Amino acid sequence: MQPIIVLDYLGVALFAATGALAASRKQLDIIGFLFLAAVTGMGGGTARDLILGVPVFWVEGHIYVLACSATAVLVYFTAHLIESRFRLLLWLDAVALSAYGVFGAYKGLMITDSATVAVVMGMLTGTFGGILRDVLAGEPSVLLRREEIYVAAAMAGAVAFVASVGLGLPLAWAAGLGFLFALGVRSGALHFGWTLPAYKSRPGRDQ
């Protein structure tokens, strides 16, 4: 197995765990756990593959569906043991975003050979599942919380990966750097409260 593929499985599994944790916070039944885990774990990759016009990854490899289901069942029986499920959700999401964002950039680059498309695919792959999770679970979206650096973290990781590949670094090194870069940015937002400048409204002109 190529090292880059590990990021694919890691992203899917951890995103599925965050979906199941969101279901636990809403006290859903096992079907709710399975649904949120699957949507969160596979949502970003599904959107990526549809846009790239390639076979959807979990249709070709059923192991992803089984992984999401197993994760959902595990969380269903163990979530009550976790003292701060929301905090764990945030950190699992950070690792998943970092891993899946780099893999999305890798897949975009391999299919299109375009650095721009690769960065966009990294951002989409790394964030779309988490956005779907928040919307479906009725949680405030990460896109609308001012204290969040979310999409920008995925973009940073994707850019670092694509730039490293462009500089001729081995794929494993490029993937590792991209992952660490994204995780560093997202961790800074969670731990130190890093934010991006917000838009300041200004009075409109009379004419």
C-alpha positions as CSV (number, residue, x, y, z in Angstrom):
1,M,0.0,0.0,0.0
2,Q,1.3,3.4,-1.0
3,P,1.8,5.8,2.0
4,I,-0.6,8.3,0.3
5,I,-3.4,5.7,0.4
6,V,-3.1,5.7,4.2
7,L,-4.4,9.3,4.2
8,D,-7.4,8.2,2.2
9,Y,-8.4,5.5,4.7
10,L,-7.5,7.7,7.7
11,G,-9.6,10.6,6.4
12,V,-12.7,8.4,5.8
13,A,-12.5,6.6,9.1
14,L,-11.9,9.7,11.2
15,F,-14.6,11.7,9.4
16,A,-17.0,8.8,10.0
17,A,-16.1,8.9,13.7
18,T,-16.9,12.6,13.9
19,G,-20.3,12.0,12.2
20,A,-21.1,9.3,14.7
21,L,-20.0,11.5,17.6
22,A,-22.4,14.2,16.2
23,A,-25.1,11.6,16.2
24,S,-24.3,10.8,19.8
25,R,-24.6,14.4,20.8
26,K,-28.1,14.4,19.2
27,Q,-29.0,11.1,20.9
28,L,-29.9,9.4,17.6
29,D,-30.6,5.7,17.1
30,I,-28.2,3.3,15.4
31,I,-29.5,4.2,11.9
32,G,-28.8,7.8,12.6
33,F,-25.3,6.9,13.6
34,L,-24.7,4.9,10.4
35,F,-26.2,7.6,8.2
36,L,-24.2,10.5,9.7
37,A,-21.0,8.4,9.7
38,A,-21.4,7.5,6.1
39,V,-22.3,11.0,4.9
40,T,-19.4,12.6,6.8
41,G,-16.9,9.9,6.0
42,M,-17.6,9.7,2.2
43,G,-19.3,13.0,1.4
44,G,-16.1,14.9,0.5
45,G,-14.7,12.1,-1.6
46,T,-18.0,11.6,-3.4
47,A,-18.2,15.3,-4.4
48,R,-14.6,15.2,-5.6
49,D,-15.0,12.1,-7.8
50,L,-18.3,13.4,-9.3
51,I,-16.6,16.7,-10.3
52,L,-13.5,14.9,-11.6
53,G,-15.7,12.6,-13.7
54,V,-14.2,9.4,-12.3
55,P,-15.9,6.4,-10.6
56,V,-17.0,7.2,-7.1
57,F,-14.5,5.6,-4.8
58,W,-16.8,3.8,-2.4
59,V,-18.8,2.3,-5.3
60,E,-15.6,0.7,-6.6
61,G,-14.3,-0.2,-3.1
62,H,-17.0,-1.3,-0.7
63,I,-14.5,-1.4,2.1
64,Y,-15.1,2.3,2.7
65,V,-18.8,1.7,3.4
66,L,-17.9,-1.2,5.8
67,A,-15.3,1.0,7.5
68,C,-17.8,3.8,8.1
69,S,-20.4,1.3,9.4
70,A,-17.9,-0.3,11.7
71,T,-16.9,3.1,13.0
72,A,-20.5,4.1,13.6
73,V,-21.2,0.9,15.6
74,L,-18.1,1.3,17.7
75,V,-18.9,4.9,18.6
76,Y,-22.5,4.0,19.3
77,F,-21.4,1.6,22.0
78,T,-18.5,3.7,23.4
79,A,-19.5,7.4,23.0
80,H,-20.9,7.5,26.6
81,L,-17.4,6.8,27.9
82,I,-16.0,10.0,26.5
83,E,-16.2,13.0,28.8
84,S,-16.0,15.8,26.2
85,R,-17.4,14.5,22.9
86,F,-17.5,17.9,21.2
87,R,-13.8,18.5,21.9
88,L,-12.9,15.1,20.6
89,L,-15.0,15.7,17.5
90,L,-13.1,18.9,16.8
91,W,-9.7,17.3,17.0
92,L,-10.6,14.1,15.1
93,D,-12.1,16.4,12.5
94,A,-8.8,18.4,12.3
95,V,-6.8,15.2,11.7
96,A,-9.3,14.0,9.1
97,L,-9.4,17.3,7.3
98,S,-5.6,17.3,7.1
99,A,-5.4,13.7,5.8
100,Y,-8.3,13.9,3.4
101,G,-7.4,17.3,2.1
102,V,-4.0,16.1,1.0
103,F,-5.4,12.9,-0.6
104,G,-7.9,15.0,-2.5
105,A,-5.2,17.2,-3.8
106,Y,-3.2,14.1,-4.8
107,K,-6.1,12.6,-6.7
108,G,-6.9,15.9,-8.4
109,L,-3.3,16.3,-9.4
110,M,-3.0,12.7,-10.7
111,I,-6.1,13.0,-12.8
112,T,-5.9,16.5,-14.2
113,D,-2.2,17.4,-13.8
114,S,-3.4,20.9,-12.8
115,A,-2.0,22.4,-9.6
116,T,-5.1,24.7,-9.4
117,V,-7.6,21.9,-9.7
118,A,-5.6,19.8,-7.2
119,V,-5.8,22.6,-4.6
120,V,-9.5,23.0,-5.1
121,M,-10.1,19.2,-4.9
122,G,-8.0,19.2,-1.7
123,M,-10.2,21.9,-0.2
124,L,-13.4,20.2,-1.3
125,T,-12.4,16.7,-0.2
126,G,-11.1,17.9,3.2
127,T,-14.1,20.0,4.2
128,F,-17.3,19.0,2.5
129,G,-18.0,16.0,4.7
130,G,-17.7,18.1,7.9
131,I,-19.9,20.8,6.4
132,L,-22.6,18.2,5.6
133,R,-22.3,16.7,9.1
134,D,-22.9,20.1,10.8
135,V,-25.9,20.9,8.5
136,L,-27.6,17.5,9.0
137,A,-26.9,17.4,12.7
138,G,-28.3,20.9,13.2
139,E,-24.9,22.2,14.5
140,P,-23.6,25.7,13.7
141,S,-21.7,25.3,10.5
142,V,-17.9,25.6,10.7
143,L,-18.2,28.1,7.7
144,L,-20.3,30.5,9.8
145,R,-18.3,30.4,13.1
146,R,-16.0,33.4,13.1
147,E,-13.5,31.6,15.3
148,E,-12.9,28.8,12.8
149,I,-10.1,28.5,10.3
150,Y,-11.4,25.5,8.4
151,V,-11.4,25.7,4.6
152,A,-8.2,27.8,4.8
153,A,-6.5,24.9,6.7
154,A,-7.4,22.4,4.0
155,M,-6.2,24.9,1.4
156,A,-2.9,25.4,3.2
157,G,-2.3,21.6,3.3
158,A,-3.2,21.2,-0.4
159,V,-0.9,24.1,-1.5
160,A,2.0,22.7,0.6
161,F,1.5,19.2,-1.0
162,V,1.2,20.5,-4.6
163,A,4.2,22.8,-4.1
164,S,6.3,20.0,-2.6
165,V,5.5,17.7,-5.5
166,G,6.4,20.6,-7.9
167,L,9.8,20.9,-6.2
168,G,10.5,17.3,-6.8
169,L,10.1,15.9,-3.3
170,P,9.1,12.2,-3.0
171,L,5.4,11.7,-2.8
172,A,5.5,10.4,0.8
173,W,7.4,13.5,1.9
174,A,5.1,15.8,0.0
175,A,2.1,14.1,1.6
176,G,3.6,14.3,5.1
177,L,4.4,18.0,4.7
178,G,1.0,18.8,3.4
179,F,-0.7,16.9,6.3
180,L,1.5,18.6,8.9
181,F,0.9,22.0,7.4
182,A,-2.9,21.6,7.4
183,L,-2.9,20.1,10.9
184,G,-0.7,22.9,12.2
185,V,-3.0,25.6,10.8
186,R,-6.1,23.9,12.1
187,S,-4.6,23.1,15.5
188,G,-3.6,26.7,15.9
189,A,-7.1,27.8,15.3
190,L,-8.4,25.3,17.8
191,H,-5.8,25.8,20.5
192,F,-4.7,29.4,20.1
193,G,-7.8,30.9,18.6
194,W,-6.2,31.9,15.3
195,T,-8.7,33.6,13.0
196,L,-8.6,35.3,9.6
197,P,-9.6,39.0,9.3
198,A,-13.4,39.3,9.1
199,Y,-15.2,41.6,6.7
200,K,-16.0,45.0,8.3
201,S,-19.2,46.6,7.0
202,R,-18.9,50.2,5.8
203,P,-21.6,52.8,5.2
204,G,-22.7,52.8,1.5
205,R,-22.2,55.9,-0.6
206,D,-25.2,58.1,-1.3
207,Q,-24.5,58.0,-5.1
